[in-house]
Amino acid sequence: MNITTVKVEILLPETFIESIRNQLNALGILTVGNYDHVISYTETKGYWRPLDESSP
């Protein structure tokens, strides 16, 4: 198997995007063709309710 491209999804607070982007780019991970800092992001909203057995 010869894997050349992967997609990674990371869920994190928006305040961390720039730092993570810069660190990944420094490793060459966000380079595609003649572009670097290749990243996309979107705001996601969710909801969860703890069950009786949970310890939030």
NUROZA-423645 format. One record per residue (C-alpha): residue number from 1; residue in three letters; chain; y, z, x. Coordinates in Angstrom, 2 decimals, always signed. Layout:
N
   drenlum   lotor   lumfi         Y         Z         X
       NUM     ALA       A         Y         Z         X
...
***
This chain:
56
   drenlum   lotor   lumfi         Y         Z         X
         1     MET       A     +0.00     +0.00     +0.00
         2     ASN       A     +3.44     -0.97     +1.36
         3     ILE       A     +6.20     +0.92     -0.45
         4     THR       A     +9.69     -0.26     +0.50
         5     THR       A    +11.88     +1.15     -2.27
         6     VAL       A    +11.75     +4.33     -4.31
         7     LYS       A    +13.91     +5.84     -7.06
         8     VAL       A    +14.58     +9.57     -6.98
         9     GLU       A    +16.10    +11.59     -9.80
        10     ILE       A    +17.68    +14.95     -8.97
        11     LEU       A    +19.07    +17.32    -11.57
        12     LEU       A    +21.92    +19.38    -10.16
        13     PRO       A    +25.43    +20.57    -11.01
        14     GLU       A    +28.13    +17.92    -10.67
        15     THR       A    +29.88    +19.97     -8.00
        16     PHE       A    +26.98    +19.26     -5.61
        17     ILE       A    +26.93    +15.45     -6.00
        18     GLU       A    +29.38    +14.63     -3.20
        19     SER       A    +27.75    +16.94     -0.68
        20     ILE       A    +24.20    +15.76     -1.44
        21     ARG       A    +25.35    +12.11     -1.42
        22     ASN       A    +26.97    +12.51     +2.00
        23     GLN       A    +23.96    +14.27     +3.50
        24     LEU       A    +21.48    +11.71     +2.15
        25     ASN       A    +23.69     +8.86     +3.32
        26     ALA       A    +23.88    +10.36     +6.81
        27     LEU       A    +20.08    +10.08     +6.91
        28     GLY       A    +20.28     +6.41     +5.90
        29     ILE       A    +18.55     +7.09     +2.59
        30     LEU       A    +21.33     +5.65     +0.38
        31     THR       A    +21.59     +2.27     +2.11
        32     VAL       A    +20.62     -0.84     +0.15
        33     GLY       A    +21.24     -4.20     +1.77
        34     ASN       A    +24.80     -4.25     +3.08
        35     TYR       A    +25.89     -1.21     +1.07
        36     ASP       A    +25.73     +2.49     +1.76
        37     HIS       A    +26.45     +5.54     -0.41
        38     VAL       A    +24.46     +3.75     -3.15
        39     ILE       A    +24.18     +6.29     -5.96
        40     SER       A    +24.63     +6.52     -9.69
        41     TYR       A    +24.94     +9.60    -11.86
        42     THR       A    +25.40    +10.55    -15.47
        43     GLU       A    +26.25    +13.72    -17.32
        44     THR       A    +23.27    +15.13    -19.18
        45     LYS       A    +23.31    +17.80    -21.83
        46     GLY       A    +20.25    +19.71    -22.93
        47     TYR       A    +19.05    +22.71    -24.85
        48     TRP       A    +16.21    +25.15    -24.47
        49     ARG       A    +15.27    +28.34    -26.20
        50     PRO       A    +13.33    +31.07    -24.39
        51     LEU       A    +10.04    +32.12    -25.95
        52     ASP       A     +9.08    +35.77    -26.39
        53     GLU       A     +6.96    +35.65    -23.20
        54     SER       A     +9.80    +34.28    -21.04
        55     SER       A    +11.93    +36.25    -18.63
        56     PRO       A    +15.19    +34.29    -18.39
***
